[in-house]
Amino acid sequence: MTEQQIFDRIVTIIQERQGEDFVVTENLSLKDDLDADSVDLMEFILTIEDEFGIEISDEEIDHLQSVADVLKAIKEKI
């Protein structure tokens, strides 16, 4: 799976929650731009884990600040 394919799937997941017109970039802040609280963030991570068949540890989740961070974490695990 290419980096672009991974990014496209992340975009789809975010847009399912935020709306199709929501613009997603790699610099998008998970907490600030998505206005996500801790529950929203956990739901997003669980969806990512299911979508890609990976597991992200609590310690790794603490370091996920942007879409680019999520992309990097997924690339390292698949």
Secondary structure, DSSP 8 states (H G I E B T S, - for coil): --HHHHHHHHHHHHHHHH-TT----TT-BTTTTTT--HHHHHHHHHHHHHHHT----HHHHHT--BHHHHHHHHHHH-
